[in-house]
Amino acid sequence: MTTTTTPQILDGNAIAAAIQTEVTKDVQQLHLQGIRPGLTVVLVGNHPASEVYVRNKVKTSAALGIKSESITPPASVTTEEMLALIATLNAREDIDGILIQLPLPAHVDAKRLLEAVSPEKDVDGFHPVNVGRLQSGQPSLIPCTPAGIIQMLKRSGILISGQHAVVVGRSDIVGKPMAMLLLHENATVTICHSKTKDLAGFCRSADILVAAIGKAGIITPAMVRPGAVLVDVGMNRITSQEDFDRFFSGNSRREATFREKGSVLMGDIDPHAFALASYYTPVPGGVGPLTIAMLMANTVRAARLRRGLPV
């Protein structure tokens, strides 16, 4: 287990920038071969947070030399209309990646849509074919957030092989693929969730603790072993003064944000626990930036895999 005298911040912005630089070089090489990777993002209806995400994805794509477009069907769109749109996108040769921005309106069958996307263009890595390829260790498109976390750990020189990794959360988007990727890196993996008995005991045994359950501060300092690596995937908005005082009392920078906006973002790990860590990801600025960087990497990977080029 790697330990340091002072907890080290895992800077997601810096690592994401390095990945994007590499993606830009890959894109330039593909341009020389007459190939321009293409990404289409589909955003249904008006969802302010999703609109911000989509703008960032399209803007980043353009900056890296990836052809990008966003399609915005109205909130009234039906599942059948969406399936027809996806079929059209699947057939277009100029598109290498298709991303259906979640959440979708309640009347739209998200599962059917995600499974309708061609596995070769599934840059989110959610299609059952890609899930199966990930499990069996075949070349595939891997969910962006877990893939980004693995890149963060490796690029920071953090030992994974032989370590006990505890993943708190079992979602198809983060928890399950995170556990599988850690297993592929030869970690011993435990998956915990809302029904786990003695969650604190499992967490205290972790060399690497990944919190992805979506509940602010659920991982307390008492649940963290000194020297552990803490990876916080949670993104929760704190709006009450009571919660703010519990997690951020005395933090002048956060207090200024809370006064100005009426809320602050925090993860699933109580910030007081970071003092025990060898390395930790802040929220915001930790895992988040890596998700878009890995989406760009997945788009280039899809462009290569679709043409039989080495990845």
C-alpha positions in Angstrom: 0.0 0.0 0.0 1.4 3.4 -1.1 1.4 5.9 1.7 2.4 9.5 1.9 3.0 11.8 4.9 0.5 14.4 3.5 -2.7 13.5 1.6 -2.1 14.1 -2.2 -4.9 15.4 -4.4 -5.6 13.5 -7.5 -6.2 16.4 -10.0 -8.7 15.2 -12.5 -8.4 18.4 -14.6 -4.7 17.8 -15.1 -5.0 14.1 -16.0 -8.0 14.9 -18.3 -5.9 17.5 -20.1 -3.1 15.0 -20.6 -5.6 12.4 -22.1 -7.1 15.0 -24.4 -3.6 15.9 -25.7 -3.1 12.3 -26.5 -6.5 12.1 -28.2 -5.7 15.2 -30.3 -2.6 13.5 -31.6 -4.5 10.3 -32.4 -7.1 12.3 -34.2 -4.4 14.1 -36.3 -3.0 10.7 -37.3 -6.5 9.6 -38.4 -6.9 12.8 -40.3 -3.8 11.9 -42.3 -5.5 8.7 -43.3 -8.6 10.5 -44.4 -10.6 9.6 -41.3 -12.4 12.2 -39.1 -14.0 10.6 -36.0 -17.6 11.7 -35.5 -19.7 11.9 -32.4 -23.4 12.6 -32.2 -25.1 13.4 -28.9 -28.9 13.1 -28.6 -30.5 15.3 -25.9 -34.3 14.9 -25.5 -36.3 17.9 -24.3 -35.2 20.7 -22.0 -33.0 19.6 -19.1 -30.7 22.4 -18.0 -28.0 20.3 -16.4 -27.9 17.9 -19.4 -27.7 20.9 -21.7 -24.5 22.0 -20.0 -23.0 18.5 -20.2 -23.9 18.3 -23.9 -22.4 21.7 -24.7 -19.2 20.7 -23.0 -19.0 17.5 -24.9 -19.6 19.1 -28.3 -17.2 21.9 -27.5 -14.5 19.5 -26.4 -15.0 17.3 -29.5 -14.5 20.3 -31.8 -11.4 21.4 -29.9 -9.8 17.9 -30.4 -10.6 17.7 -34.1 -13.6 15.3 -33.7 -16.6 16.0 -35.8 -19.5 16.6 -33.4 -23.2 17.3 -33.6 -26.1 17.4 -31.1 -29.7 16.4 -32.0 -32.4 17.7 -29.7 -35.8 15.9 -30.2 -38.7 17.5 -28.2 -39.7 16.1 -24.8 -42.9 14.7 -26.5 -40.8 12.4 -28.7 -42.0 8.7 -28.5 -39.8 5.6 -28.0 -40.6 4.5 -31.6 -39.5 7.9 -33.0 -36.3 7.7 -31.0 -35.6 4.1 -32.3 -36.0 5.4 -35.8 -33.5 8.2 -35.2 -31.0 5.7 -33.7 -31.4 3.4 -36.7 -30.6 6.4 -39.0 -27.5 7.2 -36.9 -26.4 3.6 -36.8 -26.4 3.6 -40.6 -24.4 6.8 -41.1 -20.8 6.1 -41.9 -19.6 9.6 -40.8 -20.6 8.8 -37.2 -18.4 6.7 -35.0 -20.0 7.4 -31.6 -23.6 7.8 -30.5 -24.4 9.1 -27.0 -28.0 9.2 -25.7 -27.9 11.8 -22.9 -29.6 10.6 -19.7 -32.0 11.0 -18.0 -34.8 10.6 -20.6 -38.4 11.5 -20.1 -40.3 8.9 -18.2 -42.5 7.9 -21.1 -39.4 7.0 -23.2 -38.0 3.4 -22.8 -34.4 4.2 -22.1 -33.4 0.5 -22.0 -34.7 -0.1 -25.5 -32.9 2.9 -26.8 -29.5 2.1 -25.3 -29.8 -1.5 -26.6 -30.7 -0.1 -30.1 -27.4 1.8 -30.4 -24.9 -0.2 -32.5 -22.3 -1.8 -30.1 -19.6 -0.5 -32.4 -20.8 3.1 -31.8 -21.8 2.7 -28.2 -19.2 5.2 -26.7 -20.9 5.1 -23.3 -20.1 1.4 -23.1 -23.7 0.5 -21.9 -24.7 -2.0 -24.6 -25.0 -5.6 -23.3 -22.5 -6.6 -26.0 -19.9 -4.2 -24.7 -20.7 -5.2 -21.1 -20.0 -8.8 -22.1 -16.8 -7.9 -23.9 -15.6 -6.0 -20.9 -16.3 -9.0 -18.6 -14.5 -11.4 -20.9 -11.5 -9.1 -21.4 -12.1 -8.5 -25.2 -11.5 -5.1 -26.9 -14.6 -3.1 -26.2 -15.9 0.4 -25.5 -15.8 0.9 -21.7 -18.0 3.2 -19.6 -16.3 6.5 -19.4 -16.2 7.2 -15.7 -14.7 3.9 -14.5 -12.2 3.9 -17.4 -11.2 7.4 -16.4 -10.7 6.3 -12.8 -8.4 3.5 -13.9 -6.4 6.0 -16.0 -6.2 8.4 -13.0 -4.8 5.6 -10.7 -2.3 4.4 -13.2 -1.0 7.8 -14.3 -0.6 8.8 -10.6 1.6 5.7 -9.9 -0.9 4.2 -7.5 -0.5 0.4 -7.1 -3.7 -1.6 -8.0 -2.4 -5.1 -8.4 -2.8 -7.1 -5.2 -4.7 -4.3 -3.4 -8.1 -4.6 -1.8 -10.5 -2.4 -3.7 -13.9 -1.7 -2.3 -16.5 -0.2 -4.6 -19.5 1.3 -2.8 -22.4 1.3 -5.4 -23.5 -1.3 -8.0 -24.9 0.8 -10.8 -24.5 -0.4 -14.4 -22.8 3.0 -15.2 -20.1 3.1 -12.5 -20.2 0.4 -9.8 -20.3 -2.8 -11.8 -17.9 -1.8 -14.6 -15.5 -0.2 -12.0 -15.3 -3.5 -10.1 -14.6 -5.4 -13.4 -11.9 -3.0 -14.4 -10.2 -3.2 -11.0 -10.4 -7.0 -11.2 -8.7 -6.9 -14.7 -5.9 -4.9 -13.0 -5.5 -7.8 -10.4 -7.1 -6.1 -7.5 -9.1 -8.1 -5.0 -12.5 -6.5 -5.3 -15.5 -6.2 -2.9 -18.7 -4.5 -4.1 -20.9 -2.9 -1.4 -24.3 -1.3 -1.8 -27.3 0.0 0.2 -28.2 -3.5 1.6 -24.6 -4.4 2.7 -24.3 -5.4 6.3 -21.4 -3.7 8.1 -20.6 -1.3 5.3 -18.1 0.5 7.6 -16.2 -2.7 8.2 -15.8 -3.4 4.5 -14.7 0.2 3.8 -12.1 0.2 6.6 -10.5 -2.8 4.9 -10.0 -1.0 1.6 -6.6 0.0 0.2 -8.6 1.7 -2.6 -12.1 2.9 -1.8 -14.4 4.0 -4.7 -17.6 5.7 -3.5 -20.3 5.8 -6.1 -23.6 5.4 -4.3 -25.0 9.0 -4.6 -25.5 9.9 -1.0 -23.7 12.9 0.4 -21.1 12.1 3.0 -22.1 8.5 3.5 -18.5 7.5 3.9 -17.4 9.0 7.2 -13.8 9.4 8.6 -14.5 6.4 10.9 -15.0 4.2 7.8 -11.6 5.0 6.2 -8.3 3.2 6.9 -5.4 5.6 7.3 -3.4 5.6 4.0 -6.2 4.5 1.8 -6.8 5.9 -1.7 -10.2 7.6 -1.8 -12.0 8.0 -5.1 -15.2 10.0 -4.8 -17.6 9.6 -7.8 -20.5 11.2 -6.0 -21.9 14.5 -7.1 -24.4 15.8 -4.6 -25.8 19.3 -4.0 -25.8 20.6 -0.4 -28.5 23.2 0.1 -29.2 23.2 3.9 -27.2 25.2 6.4 -27.2 22.2 8.7 -25.6 20.0 6.2 -23.2 22.7 5.1 -22.0 23.2 8.7 -21.6 19.4 9.2 -19.3 19.0 6.2 -17.7 22.4 5.5 -17.7 24.4 8.8 -14.6 26.6 8.7 -14.0 26.3 5.0 -14.0 29.9 3.9 -13.9 29.2 0.2 -16.9 26.8 0.3 -18.7 29.2 2.6 -18.4 32.0 0.0 -19.8 29.7 -2.7 -22.7 28.6 -0.4 -23.6 32.2 0.4 -23.5 33.2 -3.3 -25.3 30.3 -4.8 -27.2 28.8 -1.9 -25.6 25.4 -2.5 -22.3 23.6 -2.8 -21.3 20.4 -4.5 -19.8 17.5 -2.6 -19.3 13.8 -3.1 -20.2 10.6 -1.2 -17.2 10.9 1.1 -17.2 13.3 4.1 -14.4 15.8 3.3 -13.0 15.3 6.8 -12.0 11.8 5.8 -9.6 13.1 3.2 -7.1 13.9 5.9 -6.7 10.2 6.5 -6.0 9.4 2.8 -2.8 8.8 0.9 -4.5 10.1 -2.2 -8.0 11.5 -2.8 -10.1 13.0 -5.5 -11.8 16.3 -4.7 -15.4 17.2 -5.7 -15.6 19.0 -8.0 -12.4 18.7 -10.0 -11.6 15.0 -9.4 -13.4 12.3 -11.3 -15.8 14.5 -13.3 -13.3 16.0 -15.9 -12.1 12.4 -16.7 -15.6 11.4 -17.9 -15.6 13.7 -20.9 -11.9 13.0 -21.7 -12.6 9.3 -21.8 -15.7 9.9 -24.0 -13.3 11.6 -26.5 -10.9 8.6 -26.2 -13.8 6.2 -26.7 -14.9 8.0 -29.9 -11.4 7.7 -31.4 -11.3 4.1 -30.2 -14.6 3.4 -31.9 -13.3 5.0 -35.1 -10.3 2.6 -35.1 -12.2 -0.5 -34.1 -14.9 0.1 -36.8 -12.1 0.2 -39.4 -10.1 -2.7 -38.1 -7.2 -0.4 -37.1 -5.1 -1.1 -34.0 -6.2 0.5 -30.7 
